[in-house]
Amino acid sequence: MPRITTLFWDIGGVILTNGWDRESRKDAATTFYLDWEEFEDRHDLSFPAFDSGLITLNEYLDRTLFYRTRPFSREEFTAFMFAQSKEYSETRAILDKVTSAKKYFVGAINNEPLELNQYRIEAFDLRRNFLVFFSSCYVRARKPEETIFRVALEVTQRPPEQCLFIDDRPLNLESPRKLGMNTIHHQTAEQLRAELEKYGVEV
């Protein structure tokens, strides 16, 4: 096993719930009485740019909802979006233990639109764990493409064989493996702890 000096973590699906996934959007459609197919079609066309920091939250809402009059406000819908974020306490406890050891460089590699990302960083005090955020909205590149992982390696100047990336989606693990990084497919907190221990990471 290589000596791990650097851990990169996904956020949504690992530390927190996903920020704005299909289930959350379905709940929004029910709560706000939206035409699901129309809303989802507009979301699919707009989200890649939103996720990559190329359009703002207001522009995303203009495209998906407020192109016509609605019986609810922009503020009400935004509050609903932000309220979808919850913490996975068991996984967060593992992350806290890793960072408190002060033996590893710990960063995030995540796909998230700017305003949601900023909200989640603040609301869940993610800076206590992560030294740097390689988020799609900052890097202008998204997983599963190699670009976002290359940027993380180049900026941190970390050898890929000393890096371990954790994500809940198998597809997102393919590019970092091609670049020589070690990976863990996160499924449960117990499984994550066991796999980290296999890599010699103190948890």
Residue frames relative to the residue before (quaternion, step in Angstrom):
aa qw qx qy qz dx dy dz
M 1.0000 0.0000 0.0000 0.0000 0.00 0.00 0.00
P 0.4521 -0.6769 0.5019 0.2923 3.61 -0.95 0.80
R 0.4992 -0.6160 0.5003 0.3478 3.57 -1.22 0.37
I 0.2547 -0.7873 0.5465 0.1292 3.58 -0.60 1.13
T 0.0835 -0.8008 0.5928 0.0181 3.57 -0.79 1.07
T 0.7848 0.2683 -0.0867 0.5519 3.55 1.24 -0.58
L 0.0657 -0.7875 0.6122 0.0269 3.55 -0.91 0.94
F 0.1085 -0.7601 0.6393 0.0430 3.53 -0.92 1.03
W 0.1331 -0.8118 0.5679 0.0267 3.56 -0.79 1.06
D 0.3932 -0.6030 0.6299 0.2916 3.49 -1.26 0.58
I 0.3684 -0.7246 0.5308 0.2399 3.60 -1.20 0.37
G 0.7542 0.3637 -0.2115 0.5043 3.60 0.57 -1.14
G 0.7808 0.2560 -0.2188 0.5263 3.57 -0.69 1.10
V 0.7284 0.3485 -0.2176 0.5484 3.58 1.30 -0.19
I 0.7989 0.2032 -0.0830 0.5600 3.58 0.58 -1.20
L 0.7809 0.1197 -0.0357 0.6120 3.53 1.06 -0.89
T 0.6010 -0.4837 0.4542 0.4455 3.54 -1.30 0.06
N 0.6269 -0.5068 0.4044 0.4319 3.58 -1.22 0.23
G 0.5520 -0.6679 0.3998 0.2990 3.53 -1.04 0.80
W 0.8028 -0.0741 0.1165 0.5800 3.58 0.89 -0.93
D 0.1564 0.8279 -0.5180 0.1476 3.55 0.58 1.20
R 0.7675 -0.3840 0.2531 0.4466 3.55 -1.33 0.04
E 0.6448 0.5259 -0.3249 0.4496 3.59 0.96 -0.83
S 0.6547 0.5049 -0.3071 0.4714 3.58 0.98 -0.85
R 0.6615 0.4994 -0.3100 0.4657 3.57 0.98 -0.80
K 0.6199 0.5226 -0.3466 0.4717 3.60 1.06 -0.67
D 0.6284 0.5198 -0.3264 0.4779 3.57 1.03 -0.78
A 0.6384 0.5232 -0.3211 0.4643 3.57 1.03 -0.80
A 0.6417 0.5285 -0.3236 0.4519 3.57 0.97 -0.86
T 0.6615 0.4917 -0.2980 0.4815 3.58 1.04 -0.79
T 0.6860 0.5080 -0.2817 0.4382 3.57 0.86 -1.01
F 0.7959 0.2998 -0.1341 0.5086 3.57 0.92 -0.95
Y 0.4377 -0.7344 0.4287 0.2921 3.59 1.31 0.31
L 0.2534 0.7814 -0.5205 0.2330 3.55 0.84 1.07
D 0.4855 -0.5775 0.5554 0.3496 3.52 -1.31 0.38
W 0.3856 -0.7781 0.4426 0.2237 3.59 -0.22 1.29
E 0.6941 0.4850 -0.3015 0.4383 3.60 0.73 -0.98
E 0.6568 0.5003 -0.3107 0.4709 3.58 0.95 -0.83
F 0.6619 0.5056 -0.2992 0.4655 3.58 0.91 -0.94
E 0.6942 0.4793 -0.2841 0.4557 3.59 0.85 -0.95
D 0.6161 0.5378 -0.3450 0.4606 3.58 1.04 -0.69
R 0.6803 0.4685 -0.2846 0.4866 3.58 0.91 -0.89
H 0.6064 0.5448 -0.3460 0.4645 3.59 1.09 -0.69
D 0.6688 0.5201 -0.3077 0.4330 3.59 0.80 -1.01
L 0.6886 0.4768 -0.2784 0.4701 3.58 1.02 -0.78
S 0.7474 0.4286 -0.2074 0.4633 3.58 1.09 -0.71
F 0.6165 0.6333 -0.3494 0.3110 3.57 1.02 -0.77
P 0.6079 0.5556 -0.3974 0.4049 3.68 0.84 -0.67
A 0.6746 0.4720 -0.2951 0.4849 3.60 0.96 -0.83
F 0.6315 0.5312 -0.3196 0.4657 3.59 1.04 -0.80
D 0.6789 0.5043 -0.2716 0.4594 3.57 0.92 -0.97
S 0.7228 0.4332 -0.2278 0.4878 3.57 1.14 -0.67
G 0.5447 -0.6542 0.3867 0.3548 3.59 1.23 0.20
L 0.4740 0.6939 -0.4246 0.3369 3.58 1.24 0.35
I 0.7541 0.1372 -0.1379 0.6273 3.57 1.27 -0.30
T 0.5080 -0.6615 0.4668 0.2940 3.57 -1.18 0.58
L 0.6859 -0.4407 0.3712 0.4445 3.54 -1.33 0.09
N 0.6533 0.5137 -0.3222 0.4532 3.60 0.92 -0.83
E 0.6497 0.5006 -0.3190 0.4749 3.58 1.01 -0.76
Y 0.6201 0.5297 -0.3346 0.4720 3.59 1.03 -0.76
L 0.6781 0.4807 -0.2897 0.4745 3.59 0.90 -0.89
D 0.6038 0.5460 -0.3538 0.4605 3.59 1.07 -0.68
R 0.7036 0.4777 -0.2661 0.4539 3.57 0.92 -0.91
T 0.7718 0.3961 -0.1978 0.4565 3.57 0.90 -0.91
L 0.8311 0.2056 -0.0639 0.5127 3.60 1.05 -0.71
F 0.8253 0.3201 -0.1358 0.4450 3.53 0.58 -1.18
Y 0.3104 0.6999 -0.5517 0.3308 3.53 1.01 0.93
R 0.7569 0.1364 -0.1420 0.6231 3.54 1.37 -0.01
T 0.6796 -0.4992 0.3492 0.4087 3.57 -1.25 0.32
R 0.1058 -0.7873 0.6065 0.0327 3.56 -1.01 0.89
P 0.4889 -0.6722 0.4677 0.3006 3.61 -1.14 0.54
F 0.6848 0.3727 -0.2755 0.5624 3.58 1.28 0.31
S 0.5018 -0.6764 0.4588 0.2833 3.54 -1.21 0.47
R 0.6561 -0.4814 0.4172 0.4046 3.52 -1.35 0.29
E 0.6548 0.5280 -0.3041 0.4472 3.57 0.99 -0.88
E 0.6394 0.5220 -0.3242 0.4621 3.59 1.00 -0.78
F 0.6828 0.4770 -0.2970 0.4670 3.57 0.92 -0.87
T 0.6340 0.5283 -0.3291 0.4590 3.58 0.99 -0.80
A 0.6343 0.5246 -0.3263 0.4648 3.59 0.98 -0.82
F 0.6273 0.5239 -0.3287 0.4732 3.58 1.05 -0.76
M 0.6369 0.5327 -0.3274 0.4511 3.60 0.92 -0.89
F 0.6974 0.4765 -0.2799 0.4564 3.57 0.79 -1.02
A 0.6503 0.5512 -0.3147 0.4174 3.59 1.05 -0.77
Q 0.5476 0.6257 -0.3962 0.3893 3.61 1.23 -0.22
S 0.6223 0.5705 -0.3362 0.4175 3.59 1.19 -0.48
K 0.0538 0.7719 -0.6279 0.0834 3.55 -0.82 1.11
E 0.4577 -0.6865 0.4969 0.2689 3.55 -1.22 0.51
Y 0.3074 -0.6754 0.6326 0.2218 3.54 -1.22 0.66
S 0.2957 -0.8314 0.4406 0.1654 3.56 0.07 1.32
E 0.6503 0.5260 -0.3369 0.4324 3.62 0.97 -0.75
T 0.6758 0.4668 -0.2931 0.4894 3.57 0.98 -0.83
R 0.6236 0.5380 -0.3405 0.4536 3.58 1.02 -0.77
A 0.6206 0.5434 -0.3415 0.4504 3.59 1.05 -0.72
I 0.6275 0.5170 -0.3292 0.4802 3.59 1.07 -0.74
L 0.6516 0.5089 -0.3092 0.4698 3.57 0.93 -0.91
D 0.6363 0.5282 -0.3288 0.4561 3.60 0.96 -0.83
K 0.6552 0.5104 -0.3148 0.4595 3.58 0.99 -0.82
V 0.6360 0.5280 -0.3225 0.4612 3.57 1.00 -0.84
T 0.7167 0.4484 -0.2697 0.4609 3.58 0.82 -0.95
S 0.6432 0.5348 -0.3348 0.4338 3.60 1.02 -0.70
A 0.5665 0.5940 -0.3804 0.4261 3.59 1.22 -0.41
K 0.2075 -0.8262 0.4935 0.1756 3.59 1.26 -0.53
K 0.4882 0.6578 -0.4318 0.3774 3.57 1.09 0.74
Y 0.7607 0.3590 -0.1601 0.5165 3.56 1.25 -0.38
F 0.3999 -0.6256 0.6006 0.2967 3.51 -1.29 0.48
V 0.0596 -0.8275 0.5579 -0.0213 3.59 -0.57 1.15
G 0.0722 0.7977 -0.5921 0.0890 3.56 -0.73 1.11
A 0.4092 -0.6849 0.5456 0.2563 3.54 -1.33 0.22
I 0.0503 -0.7273 0.6822 0.0562 3.54 -1.21 0.70
N 0.2171 0.8084 -0.5040 0.2129 3.57 -0.19 1.26
N 0.3832 -0.6686 0.5860 0.2505 3.51 -1.31 0.51
E 0.3025 0.7449 -0.5526 0.2195 3.59 -0.66 1.05
P 0.4724 -0.6412 0.5185 0.3112 3.59 -1.04 0.73
L 0.6952 -0.5391 0.2955 0.3724 3.55 -1.15 0.72
E 0.7402 0.4343 -0.2618 0.4414 3.59 0.58 -1.10
L 0.6360 0.5041 -0.3247 0.4857 3.59 1.06 -0.70
N 0.6394 0.5341 -0.3234 0.4486 3.56 0.98 -0.85
Q 0.6716 0.4954 -0.2975 0.4637 3.57 0.87 -0.97
Y 0.6323 0.5313 -0.3291 0.4579 3.57 0.99 -0.83
R 0.6985 0.4816 -0.2776 0.4508 3.58 0.83 -0.98
I 0.6098 0.5431 -0.3474 0.4610 3.60 1.04 -0.73
E 0.7089 0.4503 -0.2555 0.4789 3.57 0.90 -0.95
A 0.7111 0.4957 -0.2775 0.4143 3.59 0.72 -1.09
F 0.7853 0.2942 -0.1462 0.5248 3.58 1.05 -0.75
D 0.4244 -0.7446 0.4394 0.2691 3.58 1.29 0.41
L 0.1226 0.8429 -0.5142 0.1008 3.56 0.89 0.94
R 0.5576 0.6131 -0.3995 0.3918 3.60 1.17 -0.37
R 0.5645 0.5913 -0.4029 0.4116 3.60 1.16 -0.34
N 0.7318 0.3943 -0.2214 0.5099 3.58 1.22 -0.43
F 0.8048 0.3168 -0.1341 0.4836 3.56 0.85 -0.98
L 0.3675 -0.7308 0.5411 0.1951 3.54 -0.92 0.99
V 0.7952 0.0448 0.0166 0.6045 3.56 1.16 -0.61
F 0.2271 -0.7639 0.5926 0.1171 3.55 -1.19 0.68
F 0.1004 -0.7559 0.6458 0.0383 3.56 -0.57 1.19
S 0.0881 0.8210 -0.5463 0.1409 3.53 0.40 1.33
S 0.6164 -0.5846 0.3798 0.3661 3.57 -1.04 0.78
C 0.6576 0.5283 -0.3162 0.4340 3.59 1.02 -0.74
Y 0.6816 0.4441 -0.2865 0.5060 3.62 1.19 -0.44
V 0.7316 0.4482 -0.2242 0.4622 3.54 0.93 -1.00
R 0.2898 -0.7708 0.4994 0.2692 3.59 1.28 -0.54
A 0.6533 0.3933 -0.3260 0.5588 3.54 1.14 0.78
R 0.2458 -0.7951 0.5462 0.0949 3.57 -1.09 0.75
K 0.4967 -0.5558 0.5576 0.3653 3.50 -1.32 0.39
P 0.5887 -0.0892 -0.7979 -0.0942 1.66 -2.21 1.17
E 0.3871 0.7443 -0.4843 0.2483 3.64 1.20 0.14
E 0.6025 -0.6048 0.3961 0.3381 3.56 -1.15 0.68
T 0.5445 0.6790 -0.3946 0.2945 3.58 1.05 -0.78
I 0.6933 0.4902 -0.2986 0.4358 3.59 0.75 -1.00
F 0.6604 0.4901 -0.3040 0.4809 3.60 1.09 -0.67
R 0.6128 0.5376 -0.3431 0.4666 3.58 1.07 -0.72
V 0.6365 0.5281 -0.3229 0.4601 3.56 0.96 -0.90
A 0.6500 0.5217 -0.3191 0.4511 3.60 0.91 -0.89
L 0.6812 0.4790 -0.2879 0.4729 3.59 0.93 -0.88
E 0.6881 0.4936 -0.2875 0.4475 3.58 0.91 -0.90
V 0.6782 0.4875 -0.2991 0.4615 3.58 0.93 -0.85
T 0.7336 0.4093 -0.2386 0.4872 3.60 0.91 -0.87
Q 0.2664 -0.7881 0.5064 0.2271 3.59 1.26 -0.42
R 0.3841 0.7104 -0.4866 0.3332 3.54 0.99 0.93
P 0.4671 -0.6529 0.5020 0.3218 3.63 -0.92 0.79
P 0.5237 -0.6735 0.4090 0.3237 3.63 -0.75 0.93
E 0.6495 0.5361 -0.3294 0.4269 3.59 1.02 -0.73
Q 0.6705 0.4586 -0.2998 0.5003 3.60 1.26 -0.26
C 0.6161 0.5569 -0.3268 0.4511 3.58 1.34 -0.01
L 0.1192 -0.7634 0.6325 0.0539 3.53 -1.16 0.75
F 0.1102 -0.8037 0.5841 0.0260 3.58 -0.71 1.12
I 0.1645 -0.7947 0.5829 0.0405 3.56 -0.90 1.04
D 0.1488 0.7771 -0.5949 0.1416 3.59 -0.77 1.07
D 0.4542 -0.7035 0.4788 0.2636 3.57 -1.14 0.59
R 0.6970 0.4334 -0.2742 0.5012 3.61 1.24 -0.14
P 0.4739 -0.7087 0.4413 0.2800 3.61 -0.59 1.10
L 0.6241 0.5550 -0.3531 0.4217 3.62 0.94 -0.79
N 0.6702 0.5136 -0.3014 0.4430 3.59 1.02 -0.76
L 0.6314 0.5356 -0.3316 0.4522 3.59 1.27 -0.17
E 0.5477 0.6591 -0.3893 0.3377 3.59 1.21 -0.38
S 0.6838 0.4907 -0.2979 0.4504 3.61 0.83 -0.92
P 0.6767 0.4699 -0.3327 0.4589 3.65 0.78 -0.80
R 0.6156 0.5344 -0.3580 0.4552 3.61 1.05 -0.65
K 0.6344 0.5294 -0.3300 0.4565 3.60 1.00 -0.79
L 0.6877 0.4668 -0.2697 0.4862 3.57 1.15 -0.65
G 0.6116 -0.5966 0.3303 0.4011 3.59 1.29 0.03
M 0.4873 0.6579 -0.4359 0.3737 3.58 1.26 0.18
N 0.4361 -0.6391 0.5597 0.2968 3.55 -1.25 0.46
T 0.1268 -0.8168 0.5613 0.0403 3.59 -1.07 0.66
I 0.1277 -0.7370 0.6547 0.1094 3.51 -1.36 0.44
H 0.2858 -0.7196 0.6074 0.1778 3.55 -0.96 0.94
H 0.2551 -0.7995 0.5283 0.1293 3.57 -0.30 1.26
Q 0.0208 -0.7953 0.6057 -0.0125 3.55 -0.93 0.99
T 0.7821 -0.0529 0.0499 0.6190 3.58 0.93 -0.91
A 0.6410 -0.5229 0.3876 0.4067 3.57 -1.24 0.37
E 0.6489 0.5263 -0.3144 0.4507 3.58 0.96 -0.87
Q 0.6661 0.4922 -0.2929 0.4778 3.57 0.96 -0.90
L 0.6346 0.5319 -0.3269 0.4555 3.59 1.01 -0.82
R 0.6446 0.5244 -0.3195 0.4554 3.57 0.91 -0.90
A 0.6629 0.5113 -0.3024 0.4557 3.59 0.93 -0.92
E 0.6911 0.4730 -0.2891 0.4637 3.59 0.91 -0.87
L 0.6060 0.5332 -0.3557 0.4711 3.59 1.06 -0.65
E 0.6446 0.5232 -0.3168 0.4588 3.58 0.98 -0.83
K 0.6088 0.5539 -0.3486 0.4484 3.60 1.09 -0.70
Y 0.6971 0.4382 -0.2561 0.5065 3.56 1.14 -0.67
G 0.5489 -0.6471 0.3817 0.3665 3.58 1.26 0.09
V 0.4418 0.6838 -0.4627 0.3509 3.57 1.26 0.31
E 0.4184 -0.7244 0.4941 0.2368 3.57 -0.81 1.01
V 0.0961 0.7827 -0.6066 0.1006 3.56 -0.69 1.15
